Amino acid sequence: MIQNTLKIIAFSVLWTITSSAHPLLIPVRGDVTIHTGVSEAMVYIGGEEFGKGADVTDKLKRNGTMQIVIKAPGYKDGFGVLRESDDEVTIKMEKLVYRGESDKYIDISNIRLDVKDNKNIKTINVSSAGPQSEEENKIKEAETKSDEYELKKELKKSGKNQLENPSDDLTLEDTKFSENVYKTLKTTGFIDTVNRVFSDQNNTVVLEGSIRRLFVYHFYKVYGEPGYYKSKMEMRWYIKNSYGEILDSVDTKDYSADFDCNTYHNTLKNTDKMYADAVINAYMRLHREGILTGYIKPVSNFTYNEPLLTINNVKASVSAKEDASIPSVIVKTKDGHGSGFAISQDGYIITNYHVIAGKYKDKPNSVKIVTSTGEEVDGKIVRYNKFRDLALIKVEKTFDKAFKFTNVKSFRNLMDVYTIGAPKSIELGQSFSVGVISSERKSNNNNLLQLGMSVNGGNSGGPLFDASGTLHGVIVAKLIGQNTEGVSFAIPGYLIPEYLNIQYGK
């Protein structure tokens, strides 16, 4: 239904353009002044270069309402329209916010259209008679009339004194919104374009946007005139960490600039530009109002402050790869699953933090542990280190054998290694993968073992071990992308005691 509504909006704009019955306009030349306030600004009108400067005046052959585009280094692109009655137009240019040398990176996960019903996506006609400075008041008047009309129509249809809240949630993913924010982030240095493999997860925040209401305003002087258009986005932004945990949320309400859809003779192309402009304006608001300031401060202290935890020593450790399935488990949450392994026979289990991460910061999901025999038991999260992506879980369960960690490096490059876990699906639990250790790498304050091994999402948290059962790491990630396979990574096993501040008792 939402897709149909968007098509109707686009069609109505296109119909206005192609079926207008206004008298033929004879192009005339006259002086036009565009005020940008930026000396380096390049001004384009109707797709043609008009001039450069803070105030640009020249003669222009008029052809109805014409699109203005302003481009200036260090500024967001400016847009506006030159109406037939305008001799001068002022377009406020907004400076881009660039990433500081010590700021965190910002990634964009998704911006989606997420509304309750079609009343939250609509076109509203607005009279454009008078100066453009009165646009805001005219929009409010037009919205009030539109809301009153919709209310009367619905009440008449329902035969009730008041309307009920809609119950159906309608969602439409639109990657174009995300792509435009990504381009802005990349331009301003908030996307790490250098470290694409070993990105700094501890110093990256993630933005997600939900568009709650989308209005398109059609400004016209007489019925049937193409006029020009403006959109309004009412959004909710979610600020998240690299685990997808929500740190904060904020609501924004932002307008696009004015757009002349008639200029391009391509309604869908120009409405895309209009929607994108409203979304970028909303993103810029997050900086302008200081909403992102506290969240992009870098982390430099990775000290783990939990007190030393002493656990029972392993009396029967894994001594051959054939025994590796005994302490290997599946870690289940309401959001999915990962792998894990016992490091004590009385039920202490290692996994990745991202396997148990919940919706909100420091509120991980509850967990269930599925053993190699298929038994399912409750797990208690004892501690976790988000900087290192490790978690420690305790179950009331005795394991016949367990992996034993040590703070000594015992791996070699090109050593044959194995992992066991549940790739992709719980149904594939206890699946083995074979590979080699390529090397140990250090990036962004973290050590990783690079592996030549095929792993998948459900392998996260699983053990990395050799043929004699010696533990060498914890599977944590893989490279993804076209023509990329068999490159994966593990947290070195010798760092487990330091990262979780645990030790064995005597």
N, C-alpha and C positions, 0 to 999 in steps of 0.2 A: 504493500500500500504506500509506503514511504517513497519507493522508487517511482511509483505512478505519480505521486504528488510532485516530485522533482521534475518529472517529464512535463507535467501540466504547467508548472511554473515556467520552464524553458520554452514550451510551446506558446504560452500566452505572450511571453516577451517577443518571440519570433513572429507571432501573428500581428502584434502591434507594429513591428518594423515593416512587414511585407504588405500589410493591408491598410496602412494609413492613407487617409483620404484628404490630407491637408494640401493646400495649393502649392504648386511648384515654386521652390525657392530659387531666386536668381542670385548666384554667388556675387558678392560685392567685396571690395577691399576697404579695410579700415584699420586704424591703429588699435593694437591690442597690447596690454601690459600684463605680464605674469610676474608676480612677486614670489620669490622662493626664499629669500633671506640667506642664501648660500652662494658665495661668489663662484664656486666650482660647479654649480648645478647646470646640467644640460637639459634644455626644455624641448620637448617634442609635442607637437599638436597635430592630431589626425595622422599620426605615423610619420610625419616629416619633421626634420630638425628646425626649430624655431629660433634658438639662440642660447647663449650661455651667460649666466650671471645671477646676482641676487635680485635684480629687477631687469626684466627683458621686455623691450618695447619694439614692435615692428608692425608693418602692415601685413594683413592676413586675408587671403581669399576665404570668405565664409562659406560654409556648406552645412547649415543646420547646426545642431549640437555636436561638438567635436571633443574627442578625448585628449586630455593633457597627461603626459607622463614626464616625470622629473627624475633624473638619475644624477647622483652626486656621491663621490667617494666618502665612505664612512657614514652614509645615511641610508635609511630604508627608502626604497623607491616611493616617490610621491605620485599620487593620482588625483585627477579632478576632471571637470568638464567645463568647456567654454560654451555657454548658451548663446543663442542668437542676440540676446539683449545685453550681453556682457561686453564691456570695454576693458575691464581688468579683473583678474582673479588672483587671490592669495592662497597659496598652498603651503601649509605648515610642514616643514621637513623635520623628521625625527632622527636623532643620532642613534646609530646602532650601538649596542653595548658589547664590547669586545672582552674576551676572556683575559683576566689578568694572569701574570706568569705563575702565580701560586694558587689560582682558583681551580676548583674541581672541573672536570668535564661534564657536559650535559648530553644525555642521549634522549632520543624521542622513541617511545615504544609504540604509541598508537593514538590517533585522534579519531573518534567515532561519532556518528550521529546517533543519539540515544534519546528518543522522545517518547512521550506517553501516548499521544494521538496526533491526528493531522492538524488540529488547531494550533499546534506549536510549529508548524511549517506552513507558511502562507505568504501570498503576495498582497500588499496593501497599496492602493492607489493614493497618491498625495498630490495636492495641487502645488505646482511650482511657481505660481504667480507671486511676484515680489522677490526681494533679495535672497540669495542663498544663505545668508546669516540667520534667516528665520527657519531653516530646515528642521531644527530640533523641535521647535514648538509645533510646526506643522505635522511632524511625525507623531507626536503625542496626541494631537487632535485626531489624526487619522486612525491611530491605534484604538483610541477610546470609542470612536464610531464603529470600528470593525468589531471590537469586543462586544459592544452593545448589540450589534446586529446578530453576531453569532449566538449570543446568549438568548435573545428573543427567538431566533430560529430553532434552537435546540429545545427550549422550553415549550414552544408550540408543538414541536414534533413529539416530545416525550409526554406532554400533558401533565407535567409536574411543576411544583413551585420552585424547585431548585434542582440543579444538576448533580449527578453522582460523579465521583472521581473515576476516571477511566481505569480499567483493570489490566488491559493488555499492554505489555512493554514491547515496543518495536525498536529493533536495533539494525543499523546499517553501517558496515565498516566502509570507510572511504580513505584509501591510502594517500590520495592526493593531498589531503590536509597535512598528513604526517610528512610527506615529501617536502612540502613548502617550508615547514618548520625546520626540517633537517638541513635544507639548503641554507637557511639563515644561520643555524647553529654552526655549520661548516664555514660559512663566510666569516663569522665572528670568532672563530678559533675554539669553539666549545666542543667540537668533535675532534677526537684524537685521530689525525690522519697519518701519524707516523707509526705508533704502536698498535697496529690493527690485530696482531696475534696476541701479544701480552698486554692487553689493555688494563689500565689501573682501575680495577673494580672497587677498591677502597676509596678512590677519589673520583667517583662518577656518580652523578645523580640522574635519575630517569624521570622524564615528564610523560604523563598520559593525559589526554583531554577527552572530555565527554561533552558533546554539543547537545544542550537541553532544549533550546529553542532557536529557530532559524527563520528570520523574516527578510523578505525582499520588498523594498519600497520603490514604486514606480512613480517618478515625478513627471508631471505633465501640466501644460497650460490649458490645452483644449483636448477633448476626447478624440482619440485616434492618433494623437501626436506621439512619435517614438519617445521623446523625452530622454530621461536618464535614470539610472538605478543606483541604489545603495542597499547593502545588506547589514543585518545585525545578528551577531552571534552571542547567545547567552551560554556560557561554558562553565564547566567545573574542571579545574586542573588538579591532578594528583601528582604530588612530588614524592618520588620513591627512591629507595636505595637500589643497588645493583641486584639485590635478591627479590626485588618486586614488592618489598614491604612499604606500606604507605607511611610517609613521614609527616605529611600535611596535605590539606586540600583547600582550595580557594575558588570562589566563584567570580567570574568576570562577565562584563557586558560591554561589548565593543562593536562599533560600527566600522564598516569599510569606508573607503573614500567613494566619491561619485564615479560612476562608470557609464559611458555612452555605448550601449550595446549595438546601436545602429552603425557606428563607425566601422566595426570589424565585419559586419554582415555574417557573423558567426556567433550566435547567442551562447551556445554551450561554452565556447572558448572564453568569452568575456565574463560570463558568470563564474567560471572557475577562478579567474583572476580576482573577481570581486569577493568571493568566499575566502580565497587565500589571503587577501588583504585584511579582512576582518580577523582571521585567525592569527596572523602575524601581529596585528595590533594588540590582540589579547596577550600574546607571548611577551611583547615589549612592555606591557603593563606589569607583568611579574617582576621585571627588572626595575622599572620606573618607580614602583611603589615599595621596593625593597623586600618583596616577598621571597625572592630567591637568595638574598644576600647571605643569610645565616647558613643556608644549606650548601653553598658552594665554597665555604671555607675548607681548606685542605686538612687532611688528617696526617700528622707527622709522627705521632706517638702510637706505636703498635704494641705497647707493653700489655701483657695479659695479667690482670690483677686478681684473679681468683686465687684463694689460698691453695697450698700444695695438697693434693689428694693422693693418699696412699691406698692402693688396691691390692688384693691378694695375688700372690705370685702364681704363675702358671706351672702346674705340676705335670701336666700332659700336654705338650705343645705339638702343633702340626709339624711333622718331620718328613713328610713326602707330599707331593702334589695331589696324590690320591686321597689324602685326608682333608684337603682344603674345604670340601663341601660341609664338613661337620660344624665348624663355627660360622659358616657363611649364612647370612640371613637376608630377608627382604624387609625393607622399612616402608610401611604403608602410612599415608596420611589421607585426609579428605581431598587433597589436591593432586594426589598421584602417588608415585612410589620411587624408591631408590634401593640401593644395596647397602650392606653393612657387614661387620664381622666382629666376633667376640674376641676380646683381648684378655679376658679372664674367664675361668670356668664357672664362676658364680654369677655371670650375666652382665658384665660391662661390655658395651658394644660401641664401636666407632662407625661414624658415617659422616657425610658432608652436611654443613649447616644448610646449604641451599635445598637439601632434600626435605628438611623439616620446617623451613621458613614459612611463616604464615602471612596473613594479609596486612598486619600492622607490625610496626617496629617492636622488637623484643617480645613478641607474643607468638612464639612458634606453635605450629599445629601439634595436637596430640598425636601420638604414634602407636601403631600396632607393629609387632615384630612377628614375621613368619619364619619359622626355623626350617632347616633342611628336611625335616620329617613332615612338614606341613602344619605343624602346630602353630596356632596364633595366640600370642600373649600380649598384654599391655606393656608398653614401654614408658619409662619415666625419664624425661630429659634432665640430666644431672648438671651439665654445663656445656657451653659452646663458645667458640671464638670466631666471630664473624669476619675478623680481619684475615683469618687463615682458612676459613670455610671448613671448619671441623666442628663436630658435635659428639658428645658422649652420652649414651643412653644406658639405663639400667633396667634389666628385666629379672623377674623372679623365676629363674630357669638355670639349670645346671647343664653345662656343655661338657661332653666327653673330652674334647680337645679345644684348644684356643690358639690363636696366633699370638706370638710374644713380641712386643716391641722392644727396641733398644735405641740408645742414643748414639750408636756407632754406625758409620757408613759401612755397608758390606756389599754394595752393588758395584758392578763394573759396566762400562759402556759395551754395548753389543751383547750383553748377557741375555739369555733367553728367560722370559718371564711369562707369568700367567695371571689372569684374573678370573673371578667367578662372580656372577650376579644375575640380574633379571633384565636384560636389554629389552627396551620397548614395552614389554608386557610381563605381568606377574606370571602368566602362563609359561614364560621362558625362564623361570627361576632355576638357579643352579647351572646356568650355561657357562661354559669355559671359553675363554679367548686366549690366544697365544700370540706373543710378539717379542720385541727386544727393547731394551733401554738404549735410546740413542745418546742421550747426554743429560746432564743436570744444568738447568738454566736459572739465572736470577734476573728478575725484572720487577720493578715497582715494589721493592722490599719483600718480594716473595720468591721462594725457591720452588722450582717445578722440575719433575723428571719428564723429559720428552720421550714418548714411546712410539715405536712403530707397531701399532696394535689397533685392531678394529674394536671400538666400543660404541655404545649408544646410551641414550638418556638414562635408562634404568640401571646402568652400570655405576652411576655416580655413588661414591661411598664404599665401593667394593675393594677388596684387598688386592695388592700387587705383590706377587711372591715368586720364588724360583722353584726349581724341581725338588729341592730339599725342604720346602715349606717355610723358608726364611722370609719374613715380611720385609718388603722394600718400599711400600708406599700405599697411598689411598687414591683410587681413581677419582678424578675431579672434573675433567673436561675433554672435549675433542674439537678439532677443527671441522667447520662445516663450510659448505660452499660448492660451487660447480667444479667438478673434476678434483675434489679434495676428499680423500678417504685414507684411513689408516694412520692418521696423525692424532695422537691423544696425549693426555698429560696426567700426572699423578703428583700428589703432595708427598715429598720424601718421608719415609717411615721414621727415619732417625730424628725427625723434628716433632713427632707426635708428643713426646713427654714435655718438650718446651712449649709447644703451642697450646696444650691443655693443662700444663703444670700438674702432671701426674707422674707417679712412680710406683714400682712394685715394692711390697714389703718383703722382708727377709723370710 
